[in-house]
Amino acid sequence: MADEYGRKWDRCLADTAVKTVTGLGVGIAFSILFFKRRTWPVSLGSGFGLGMGYANCQHDFRSPFLIHGRMVKDQ
């Protein structure tokens, strides 16, 4: 049980970090290319990434017994 929570936390933190950094990068690119180097696209992009990572973590921890795959019915 504790090992499963450890794996979920690791996956959660890694996913949130990747999404936040990706949002930050997209925000920097949009800031440079389209918005004359303003700071709000950077904040917005990293906020979107952080929010998506948080939502994924919530879903992962609220459905602890979710089994991925297909269900086989007995005949």
PDB file of N, CA, C and O in Angstrom:
ATOM      1  N   MET A   1       0.815  -1.181   0.000  1.00  0.00           N
ATOM      2  CA  MET A   1       0.000   0.000   0.000  1.00  0.00           C
ATOM      3  C   MET A   1       0.871   1.262   0.000  1.00  0.00           C
ATOM      4  O   MET A   1       0.648   2.166  -0.805  1.00  0.00           O
ATOM      5  N   ALA A   2       1.843   1.327   0.882  1.00  0.00           N
ATOM      6  CA  ALA A   2       2.719   2.496   0.939  1.00  0.00           C
ATOM      7  C   ALA A   2       3.576   2.595  -0.313  1.00  0.00           C
ATOM      8  O   ALA A   2       3.893   3.691  -0.776  1.00  0.00           O
ATOM      9  N   ASP A   3       3.949   1.442  -0.858  1.00  0.00           N
ATOM     10  CA  ASP A   3       4.743   1.434  -2.083  1.00  0.00           C
ATOM     11  C   ASP A   3       3.939   2.001  -3.254  1.00  0.00           C
ATOM     12  O   ASP A   3       4.480   2.706  -4.105  1.00  0.00           O
ATOM     13  N   GLU A   4       2.658   1.688  -3.286  1.00  0.00           N
ATOM     14  CA  GLU A   4       1.784   2.214  -4.345  1.00  0.00           C
ATOM     15  C   GLU A   4       1.640   3.733  -4.229  1.00  0.00           C
ATOM     16  O   GLU A   4       1.668   4.435  -5.239  1.00  0.00           O
ATOM     17  N   TYR A   5       1.486   4.239  -3.011  1.00  0.00           N
ATOM     18  CA  TYR A   5       1.409   5.685  -2.820  1.00  0.00           C
ATOM     19  C   TYR A   5       2.718   6.366  -3.204  1.00  0.00           C
ATOM     20  O   TYR A   5       2.710   7.464  -3.761  1.00  0.00           O
ATOM     21  N   GLY A   6       3.826   5.728  -2.912  1.00  0.00           N
ATOM     22  CA  GLY A   6       5.121   6.283  -3.309  1.00  0.00           C
ATOM     23  C   GLY A   6       5.243   6.398  -4.816  1.00  0.00           C
ATOM     24  O   GLY A   6       5.733   7.402  -5.333  1.00  0.00           O
ATOM     25  N   ARG A   7       4.794   5.359  -5.523  1.00  0.00           N
ATOM     26  CA  ARG A   7       4.833   5.403  -6.991  1.00  0.00           C
ATOM     27  C   ARG A   7       3.896   6.477  -7.534  1.00  0.00           C
ATOM     28  O   ARG A   7       4.217   7.157  -8.508  1.00  0.00           O
ATOM     29  N   LYS A   8       2.739   6.624  -6.897  1.00  0.00           N
ATOM     30  CA  LYS A   8       1.803   7.660  -7.356  1.00  0.00           C
ATOM     31  C   LYS A   8       2.376   9.054  -7.141  1.00  0.00           C
ATOM     32  O   LYS A   8       2.245   9.921  -8.005  1.00  0.00           O
ATOM     33  N   TRP A   9       3.014   9.274  -5.986  1.00  0.00           N
ATOM     34  CA  TRP A   9       3.621  10.578  -5.727  1.00  0.00           C
ATOM     35  C   TRP A   9       4.748  10.871  -6.706  1.00  0.00           C
ATOM     36  O   TRP A   9       4.869  11.989  -7.206  1.00  0.00           O
ATOM     37  N   ASP A  10       5.574   9.866  -6.979  1.00  0.00           N
ATOM     38  CA  ASP A  10       6.663  10.069  -7.939  1.00  0.00           C
ATOM     39  C   ASP A  10       6.118  10.416  -9.321  1.00  0.00           C
ATOM     40  O   ASP A  10       6.591  11.347  -9.971  1.00  0.00           O
ATOM     41  N   ARG A  11       5.119   9.655  -9.759  1.00  0.00           N
ATOM     42  CA  ARG A  11       4.513   9.907 -11.068  1.00  0.00           C
ATOM     43  C   ARG A  11       3.850  11.280 -11.087  1.00  0.00           C
ATOM     44  O   ARG A  11       3.921  12.001 -12.083  1.00  0.00           O
ATOM     45  N   CYS A  12       3.214  11.630  -9.993  1.00  0.00           N
ATOM     46  CA  CYS A  12       2.519  12.898  -9.880  1.00  0.00           C
ATOM     47  C   CYS A  12       3.488  14.085  -9.957  1.00  0.00           C
ATOM     48  O   CYS A  12       3.254  15.038 -10.701  1.00  0.00           O
ATOM     49  N   LEU A  13       4.549  14.018  -9.201  1.00  0.00           N
ATOM     50  CA  LEU A  13       5.526  15.109  -9.203  1.00  0.00           C
ATOM     51  C   LEU A  13       6.239  15.232 -10.544  1.00  0.00           C
ATOM     52  O   LEU A  13       6.484  16.339 -11.022  1.00  0.00           O
ATOM     53  N   ALA A  14       6.569  14.100 -11.146  1.00  0.00           N
ATOM     54  CA  ALA A  14       7.232  14.141 -12.444  1.00  0.00           C
ATOM     55  C   ALA A  14       6.297  14.719 -13.507  1.00  0.00           C
ATOM     56  O   ALA A  14       6.721  15.535 -14.326  1.00  0.00           O
ATOM     57  N   ASP A  15       5.036  14.304 -13.499  1.00  0.00           N
ATOM     58  CA  ASP A  15       4.064  14.797 -14.468  1.00  0.00           C
ATOM     59  C   ASP A  15       3.838  16.298 -14.296  1.00  0.00           C
ATOM     60  O   ASP A  15       3.783  17.037 -15.278  1.00  0.00           O
ATOM     61  N   THR A  16       3.708  16.743 -13.055  1.00  0.00           N
ATOM     62  CA  THR A  16       3.504  18.167 -12.789  1.00  0.00           C
ATOM     63  C   THR A  16       4.721  18.984 -13.215  1.00  0.00           C
ATOM     64  O   THR A  16       4.569  20.070 -13.775  1.00  0.00           O
ATOM     65  N   ALA A  17       5.915  18.478 -12.959  1.00  0.00           N
ATOM     66  CA  ALA A  17       7.125  19.196 -13.359  1.00  0.00           C
ATOM     67  C   ALA A  17       7.216  19.313 -14.879  1.00  0.00           C
ATOM     68  O   ALA A  17       7.538  20.380 -15.403  1.00  0.00           O
ATOM     69  N   VAL A  18       6.934  18.227 -15.583  1.00  0.00           N
ATOM     70  CA  VAL A  18       7.009  18.254 -17.044  1.00  0.00           C
ATOM     71  C   VAL A  18       5.979  19.221 -17.614  1.00  0.00           C
ATOM     72  O   VAL A  18       6.297  19.993 -18.519  1.00  0.00           O
ATOM     73  N   LYS A  19       4.759  19.192 -17.106  1.00  0.00           N
ATOM     74  CA  LYS A  19       3.713  20.071 -17.619  1.00  0.00           C
ATOM     75  C   LYS A  19       4.000  21.540 -17.296  1.00  0.00           C
ATOM     76  O   LYS A  19       3.727  22.415 -18.117  1.00  0.00           O
ATOM     77  N   THR A  20       4.544  21.816 -16.118  1.00  0.00           N
ATOM     78  CA  THR A  20       4.867  23.189 -15.752  1.00  0.00           C
ATOM     79  C   THR A  20       5.997  23.745 -16.613  1.00  0.00           C
ATOM     80  O   THR A  20       5.926  24.882 -17.078  1.00  0.00           O
ATOM     81  N   VAL A  21       7.027  22.952 -16.824  1.00  0.00           N
ATOM     82  CA  VAL A  21       8.157  23.406 -17.645  1.00  0.00           C
ATOM     83  C   VAL A  21       7.728  23.572 -19.100  1.00  0.00           C
ATOM     84  O   VAL A  21       8.167  24.506 -19.772  1.00  0.00           O
ATOM     85  N   THR A  22       6.874  22.675 -19.590  1.00  0.00           N
ATOM     86  CA  THR A  22       6.378  22.810 -20.958  1.00  0.00           C
ATOM     87  C   THR A  22       5.529  24.075 -21.102  1.00  0.00           C
ATOM     88  O   THR A  22       5.668  24.809 -22.080  1.00  0.00           O
ATOM     89  N   GLY A  23       4.661  24.326 -20.139  1.00  0.00           N
ATOM     90  CA  GLY A  23       3.863  25.552 -20.163  1.00  0.00           C
ATOM     91  C   GLY A  23       4.733  26.793 -20.075  1.00  0.00           C
ATOM     92  O   GLY A  23       4.452  27.803 -20.720  1.00  0.00           O
ATOM     93  N   LEU A  24       5.780  26.718 -19.282  1.00  0.00           N
ATOM     94  CA  LEU A  24       6.719  27.836 -19.176  1.00  0.00           C
ATOM     95  C   LEU A  24       7.397  28.092 -20.513  1.00  0.00           C
ATOM     96  O   LEU A  24       7.526  29.240 -20.939  1.00  0.00           O
ATOM     97  N   GLY A  25       7.831  27.020 -21.178  1.00  0.00           N
ATOM     98  CA  GLY A  25       8.482  27.159 -22.478  1.00  0.00           C
ATOM     99  C   GLY A  25       7.559  27.721 -23.540  1.00  0.00           C
ATOM    100  O   GLY A  25       7.962  28.574 -24.331  1.00  0.00           O
ATOM    101  N   VAL A  26       6.321  27.246 -23.561  1.00  0.00           N
ATOM    102  CA  VAL A  26       5.351  27.772 -24.518  1.00  0.00           C
ATOM    103  C   VAL A  26       5.058  29.243 -24.210  1.00  0.00           C
ATOM    104  O   VAL A  26       4.918  30.055 -25.124  1.00  0.00           O
ATOM    105  N   GLY A  27       4.968  29.576 -22.943  1.00  0.00           N
ATOM    106  CA  GLY A  27       4.744  30.970 -22.557  1.00  0.00           C
ATOM    107  C   GLY A  27       5.893  31.871 -22.966  1.00  0.00           C
ATOM    108  O   GLY A  27       5.669  32.996 -23.412  1.00  0.00           O
ATOM    109  N   ILE A  28       7.118  31.394 -22.820  1.00  0.00           N
ATOM    110  CA  ILE A  28       8.284  32.178 -23.253  1.00  0.00           C
ATOM    111  C   ILE A  28       8.265  32.374 -24.758  1.00  0.00           C
ATOM    112  O   ILE A  28       8.512  33.473 -25.255  1.00  0.00           O
ATOM    113  N   ALA A  29       7.968  31.292 -25.485  1.00  0.00           N
ATOM    114  CA  ALA A  29       7.929  31.390 -26.944  1.00  0.00           C
ATOM    115  C   ALA A  29       6.856  32.381 -27.402  1.00  0.00           C
ATOM    116  O   ALA A  29       7.113  33.209 -28.276  1.00  0.00           O
ATOM    117  N   PHE A  30       5.663  32.304 -26.823  1.00  0.00           N
ATOM    118  CA  PHE A  30       4.603  33.239 -27.194  1.00  0.00           C
ATOM    119  C   PHE A  30       4.950  34.661 -26.783  1.00  0.00           C
ATOM    120  O   PHE A  30       4.622  35.611 -27.494  1.00  0.00           O
ATOM    121  N   SER A  31       5.607  34.813 -25.649  1.00  0.00           N
ATOM    122  CA  SER A  31       5.997  36.136 -25.189  1.00  0.00           C
ATOM    123  C   SER A  31       6.988  36.777 -26.155  1.00  0.00           C
ATOM    124  O   SER A  31       6.882  37.965 -26.461  1.00  0.00           O
ATOM    125  N   ILE A  32       7.935  36.004 -26.626  1.00  0.00           N
ATOM    126  CA  ILE A  32       8.951  36.533 -27.531  1.00  0.00           C
ATOM    127  C   ILE A  32       8.374  36.788 -28.923  1.00  0.00           C
ATOM    128  O   ILE A  32       8.635  37.825 -29.533  1.00  0.00           O
ATOM    129  N   LEU A  33       7.586  35.828 -29.417  1.00  0.00           N
ATOM    130  CA  LEU A  33       7.125  35.912 -30.800  1.00  0.00           C
ATOM    131  C   LEU A  33       5.927  36.846 -31.002  1.00  0.00           C
ATOM    132  O   LEU A  33       5.868  37.555 -32.007  1.00  0.00           O
ATOM    133  N   PHE A  34       4.991  36.857 -30.084  1.00  0.00           N
ATOM    134  CA  PHE A  34       3.740  37.552 -30.338  1.00  0.00           C
ATOM    135  C   PHE A  34       3.431  38.725 -29.423  1.00  0.00           C
ATOM    136  O   PHE A  34       2.696  39.623 -29.833  1.00  0.00           O
ATOM    137  N   PHE A  35       3.952  38.759 -28.216  1.00  0.00           N
ATOM    138  CA  PHE A  35       3.492  39.739 -27.234  1.00  0.00           C
ATOM    139  C   PHE A  35       4.571  40.708 -26.774  1.00  0.00           C
ATOM    140  O   PHE A  35       4.498  41.218 -25.656  1.00  0.00           O
ATOM    141  N   LYS A  36       5.548  40.969 -27.591  1.00  0.00           N
ATOM    142  CA  LYS A  36       6.575  41.989 -27.330  1.00  0.00           C
ATOM    143  C   LYS A  36       7.234  41.837 -25.963  1.00  0.00           C
ATOM    144  O   LYS A  36       7.424  42.816 -25.242  1.00  0.00           O
ATOM    145  N   ARG A  37       7.572  40.627 -25.623  1.00  0.00           N
ATOM    146  CA  ARG A  37       8.314  40.291 -24.399  1.00  0.00           C
ATOM    147  C   ARG A  37       7.606  40.712 -23.112  1.00  0.00           C
ATOM    148  O   ARG A  37       8.243  41.217 -22.188  1.00  0.00           O
ATOM    149  N   ARG A  38       6.331  40.510 -23.053  1.00  0.00           N
ATOM    150  CA  ARG A  38       5.571  40.755 -21.831  1.00  0.00           C
ATOM    151  C   ARG A  38       5.697  39.523 -20.927  1.00  0.00           C
ATOM    152  O   ARG A  38       6.063  38.443 -21.390  1.00  0.00           O
ATOM    153  N   THR A  39       5.398  39.688 -19.660  1.00  0.00           N
ATOM    154  CA  THR A  39       5.574  38.576 -18.719  1.00  0.00           C
ATOM    155  C   THR A  39       4.316  37.748 -18.516  1.00  0.00           C
ATOM    156  O   THR A  39       4.409  36.618 -18.036  1.00  0.00           O
ATOM    157  N   TRP A  40       3.146  38.266 -18.862  1.00  0.00           N
ATOM    158  CA  TRP A  40       1.927  37.530 -18.573  1.00  0.00           C
ATOM    159  C   TRP A  40       1.793  36.223 -19.349  1.00  0.00           C
ATOM    160  O   TRP A  40       1.211  35.287 -18.801  1.00  0.00           O
ATOM    161  N   PRO A  41       2.290  36.081 -20.592  1.00  0.00           N
ATOM    162  CA  PRO A  41       2.182  34.762 -21.239  1.00  0.00           C
ATOM    163  C   PRO A  41       3.012  33.690 -20.533  1.00  0.00           C
ATOM    164  O   PRO A  41       2.635  32.518 -20.521  1.00  0.00           O
ATOM    165  N   VAL A  42       4.132  34.089 -19.951  1.00  0.00           N
ATOM    166  CA  VAL A  42       4.968  33.143 -19.219  1.00  0.00           C
ATOM    167  C   VAL A  42       4.241  32.664 -17.965  1.00  0.00           C
ATOM    168  O   VAL A  42       4.214  31.469 -17.669  1.00  0.00           O
ATOM    169  N   SER A  43       3.659  33.599 -17.240  1.00  0.00           N
ATOM    170  CA  SER A  43       2.897  33.240 -16.037  1.00  0.00           C
ATOM    171  C   SER A  43       1.679  32.399 -16.377  1.00  0.00           C
ATOM    172  O   SER A  43       1.379  31.430 -15.679  1.00  0.00           O
ATOM    173  N   LEU A  44       0.984  32.755 -17.429  1.00  0.00           N
ATOM    174  CA  LEU A  44      -0.203  32.019 -17.832  1.00  0.00           C
ATOM    175  C   LEU A  44       0.150  30.594 -18.259  1.00  0.00           C
ATOM    176  O   LEU A  44      -0.530  29.644 -17.872  1.00  0.00           O
ATOM    177  N   GLY A  45       1.202  30.445 -19.048  1.00  0.00           N
ATOM    178  CA  GLY A  45       1.621  29.114 -19.506  1.00  0.00           C
ATOM    179  C   GLY A  45       2.057  28.213 -18.364  1.00  0.00           C
ATOM    180  O   GLY A  45       1.676  27.044 -18.313  1.00  0.00           O
ATOM    181  N   SER A  46       2.848  28.744 -17.455  1.00  0.00           N
ATOM    182  CA  SER A  46       3.282  27.916 -16.329  1.00  0.00           C
ATOM    183  C   SER A  46       2.116  27.627 -15.385  1.00  0.00           C
ATOM    184  O   SER A  46       2.070  26.559 -14.776  1.00  0.00           O
ATOM    185  N   GLY A  47       1.187  28.553 -15.257  1.00  0.00           N
ATOM    186  CA  GLY A  47      -0.004  28.304 -14.447  1.00  0.00           C
ATOM    187  C   GLY A  47      -0.888  27.224 -15.042  1.00  0.00           C
ATOM    188  O   GLY A  47      -1.429  26.388 -14.319  1.00  0.00           O
ATOM    189  N   PHE A  48      -1.035  27.241 -16.366  1.00  0.00           N
ATOM    190  CA  PHE A  48      -1.796  26.176 -17.028  1.00  0.00           C
ATOM    191  C   PHE A  48      -1.136  24.829 -16.796  1.00  0.00           C
ATOM    192  O   PHE A  48      -1.817  23.846 -16.502  1.00  0.00           O
ATOM    193  N   GLY A  49       0.178  24.774 -16.924  1.00  0.00           N
ATOM    194  CA  GLY A  49       0.886  23.510 -16.718  1.00  0.00           C
ATOM    195  C   GLY A  49       0.761  23.010 -15.297  1.00  0.00           C
ATOM    196  O   GLY A  49       0.550  21.819 -15.070  1.00  0.00           O
ATOM    197  N   LEU A  50       0.888  23.902 -14.346  1.00  0.00           N
ATOM    198  CA  LEU A  50       0.752  23.528 -12.941  1.00  0.00           C
ATOM    199  C   LEU A  50      -0.668  23.059 -12.640  1.00  0.00           C
ATOM    200  O   LEU A  50      -0.863  22.091 -11.905  1.00  0.00           O
ATOM    201  N   GLY A  51      -1.647  23.736 -13.199  1.00  0.00           N
ATOM    202  CA  GLY A  51      -3.035  23.345 -12.989  1.00  0.00           C
ATOM    203  C   GLY A  51      -3.355  21.987 -13.596  1.00  0.00           C
ATOM    204  O   GLY A  51      -4.077  21.193 -12.993  1.00  0.00           O
ATOM    205  N   MET A  52      -2.823  21.712 -14.786  1.00  0.00           N
ATOM    206  CA  MET A  52      -3.070  20.405 -15.399  1.00  0.00           C
ATOM    207  C   MET A  52      -2.406  19.295 -14.604  1.00  0.00           C
ATOM    208  O   MET A  52      -2.986  18.223 -14.434  1.00  0.00           O
ATOM    209  N   GLY A  53      -1.204  19.537 -14.119  1.00  0.00           N
ATOM    210  CA  GLY A  53      -0.531  18.543 -13.294  1.00  0.00           C
ATOM    211  C   GLY A  53      -1.280  18.280 -11.997  1.00  0.00           C
ATOM    212  O   GLY A  53      -1.386  17.134 -11.560  1.00  0.00           O
ATOM    213  N   TYR A  54      -1.798  19.330 -11.382  1.00  0.00           N
ATOM    214  CA  TYR A  54      -2.565  19.192 -10.150  1.00  0.00           C
ATOM    215  C   TYR A  54      -3.844  18.399 -10.394  1.00  0.00           C
ATOM    216  O   TYR A  54      -4.204  17.534  -9.595  1.00  0.00           O
ATOM    217  N   ALA A  55      -4.524  18.690 -11.484  1.00  0.00           N
ATOM    218  CA  ALA A  55      -5.759  17.970 -11.806  1.00  0.00           C
ATOM    219  C   ALA A  55      -5.485  16.490 -12.059  1.00  0.00           C
ATOM    220  O   ALA A  55      -6.259  15.634 -11.631  1.00  0.00           O
ATOM    221  N   ASN A  56      -4.395  16.187 -12.747  1.00  0.00           N
ATOM    222  CA  ASN A  56      -4.040  14.788 -12.976  1.00  0.00           C
ATOM    223  C   ASN A  56      -3.719  14.076 -11.669  1.00  0.00           C
ATOM    224  O   ASN A  56      -4.082  12.913 -11.494  1.00  0.00           O
ATOM    225  N   CYS A  57      -3.048  14.754 -10.758  1.00  0.00           N
ATOM    226  CA  CYS A  57      -2.730  14.159  -9.458  1.00  0.00           C
ATOM    227  C   CYS A  57      -4.001  13.900  -8.658  1.00  0.00           C
ATOM    228  O   CYS A  57      -4.143  12.848  -8.034  1.00  0.00           O
ATOM    229  N   GLN A  58      -4.910  14.844  -8.678  1.00  0.00           N
ATOM    230  CA  GLN A  58      -6.175  14.646  -7.976  1.00  0.00           C
ATOM    231  C   GLN A  58      -6.908  13.428  -8.512  1.00  0.00           C
ATOM    232  O   GLN A  58      -7.410  12.608  -7.743  1.00  0.00           O
ATOM    233  N   HIS A  59      -6.967  13.312  -9.822  1.00  0.00           N
ATOM    234  CA  HIS A  59      -7.654  12.173 -10.426  1.00  0.00           C
ATOM    235  C   HIS A  59      -6.964  10.870 -10.067  1.00  0.00           C
ATOM    236  O   HIS A  59      -7.631   9.870  -9.801  1.00  0.00           O
ATOM    237  N   ASP A  60      -5.649  10.865 -10.055  1.00  0.00           N
ATOM    238  CA  ASP A  60      -4.889   9.653  -9.748  1.00  0.00           C
ATOM    239  C   ASP A  60      -5.101   9.204  -8.308  1.00  0.00           C
ATOM    240  O   ASP A  60      -5.201   8.006  -8.043  1.00  0.00           O
ATOM    241  N   PHE A  61      -5.171  10.148  -7.378  1.00  0.00           N
ATOM    242  CA  PHE A  61      -5.344   9.777  -5.978  1.00  0.00           C
ATOM    243  C   PHE A  61      -6.800   9.501  -5.605  1.00  0.00           C
ATOM    244  O   PHE A  61      -7.058   8.799  -4.627  1.00  0.00           O
ATOM    245  N   ARG A  62      -7.745  10.035  -6.357  1.00  0.00           N
ATOM    246  CA  ARG A  62      -9.156   9.793  -6.042  1.00  0.00           C
ATOM    247  C   ARG A  62      -9.674   8.481  -6.606  1.00  0.00           C
ATOM    248  O   ARG A  62     -10.714   7.987  -6.170  1.00  0.00           O
ATOM    249  N   SER A  63      -8.967   7.915  -7.564  1.00  0.00           N
ATOM    250  CA  SER A  63      -9.388   6.631  -8.121  1.00  0.00           C
ATOM    251  C   SER A  63      -8.283   5.603  -7.882  1.00  0.00           C
ATOM    252  O   SER A  63      -7.574   5.228  -8.815  1.00  0.00           O
ATOM    253  N   PRO A  64      -8.135   5.147  -6.641  1.00  0.00           N
ATOM    254  CA  PRO A  64      -6.983   4.303  -6.302  1.00  0.00           C
ATOM    255  C   PRO A  64      -7.051   2.893  -6.870  1.00  0.00           C
ATOM    256  O   PRO A  64      -6.014   2.244  -7.012  1.00  0.00           O
ATOM    257  N   PHE A  65      -8.226   2.407  -7.197  1.00  0.00           N
ATOM    258  CA  PHE A  65      -8.342   1.033  -7.645  1.00  0.00           C
ATOM    259  C   PHE A  65      -8.712   0.935  -9.112  1.00  0.00           C
ATOM    260  O   PHE A  65      -9.315  -0.050  -9.539  1.00  0.00           O
ATOM    261  N   LEU A  66      -8.361   1.937  -9.876  1.00  0.00           N
ATOM    262  CA  LEU A  66      -8.648   1.935 -11.301  1.00  0.00           C
ATOM    263  C   LEU A  66      -7.706   0.968 -12.001  1.00  0.00           C
ATOM    264  O   LEU A  66      -6.486   1.060 -11.869  1.00  0.00           O
ATOM    265  N   ILE A  67      -8.282   0.058 -12.733  1.00  0.00           N
ATOM    266  CA  ILE A  67      -7.487  -0.919 -13.481  1.00  0.00           C
ATOM    267  C   ILE A  67      -7.621  -0.576 -14.954  1.00  0.00           C
ATOM    268  O   ILE A  67      -8.728  -0.523 -15.489  1.00  0.00           O
ATOM    269  N   HIS A  68      -6.507  -0.347 -15.598  1.00  0.00           N
ATOM    270  CA  HIS A  68      -6.521  -0.011 -17.015  1.00  0.00           C
ATOM    271  C   HIS A  68      -6.581  -1.295 -17.824  1.00  0.00           C
ATOM    272  O   HIS A  68      -5.894  -2.269 -17.518  1.00  0.00           O
ATOM    273  N   GLY A  69      -7.378  -1.286 -18.821  1.00  0.00           N
ATOM    274  CA  GLY A  69      -7.530  -2.465 -19.661  1.00  0.00           C
ATOM    275  C   GLY A  69      -8.986  -2.682 -19.975  1.00  0.00           C
ATOM    276  O   GLY A  69      -9.808  -1.783 -19.801  1.00  0.00           O
ATOM    277  N   ARG A  70      -9.305  -3.855 -20.431  1.00  0.00           N
ATOM    278  CA  ARG A  70     -10.701  -4.130 -20.739  1.00  0.00           C
ATOM    279  C   ARG A  70     -11.235  -5.210 -19.817  1.00  0.00           C
ATOM    280  O   ARG A  70     -10.493  -6.048 -19.305  1.00  0.00           O
ATOM    281  N   MET A  71     -12.519  -5.164 -19.625  1.00  0.00           N
ATOM    282  CA  MET A  71     -13.147  -6.102 -18.710  1.00  0.00           C
ATOM    283  C   MET A  71     -13.569  -7.350 -19.491  1.00  0.00           C
ATOM    284  O   MET A  71     -14.136  -7.252 -20.579  1.00  0.00           O
ATOM    285  N   VAL A  72     -13.290  -8.496 -18.931  1.00  0.00           N
ATOM    286  CA  VAL A  72     -13.663  -9.773 -19.534  1.00  0.00           C
ATOM    287  C   VAL A  72     -14.815 -10.338 -18.731  1.00  0.00           C
ATOM    288  O   VAL A  72     -14.711 -10.507 -17.516  1.00  0.00           O
ATOM    289  N   LYS A  73     -15.918 -10.631 -19.414  1.00  0.00           N
ATOM    290  CA  LYS A  73     -17.102 -11.161 -18.728  1.00  0.00           C
ATOM    291  C   LYS A  73     -17.048 -12.685 -18.737  1.00  0.00           C
ATOM    292  O   LYS A  73     -16.581 -13.303 -19.694  1.00  0.00           O
ATOM    293  N   ASP A  74     -17.539 -13.276 -17.644  1.00  0.00           N
ATOM    294  CA  ASP A  74     -17.671 -14.723 -17.579  1.00  0.00           C
ATOM    295  C   ASP A  74     -18.897 -15.138 -18.387  1.00  0.00           C
ATOM    296  O   ASP A  74     -19.920 -14.452 -18.384  1.00  0.00           O
ATOM    297  N   GLN A  75     -18.779 -16.262 -19.075  1.00  0.00           N
ATOM    298  CA  GLN A  75     -19.914 -16.730 -19.870  1.00  0.00           C
ATOM    299  C   GLN A  75     -20.564 -17.913 -19.248  1.00  0.00           C
ATOM    300  O   GLN A  75     -21.539 -18.437 -19.788  1.00  0.00           O
TER     301      GLN A  75
END
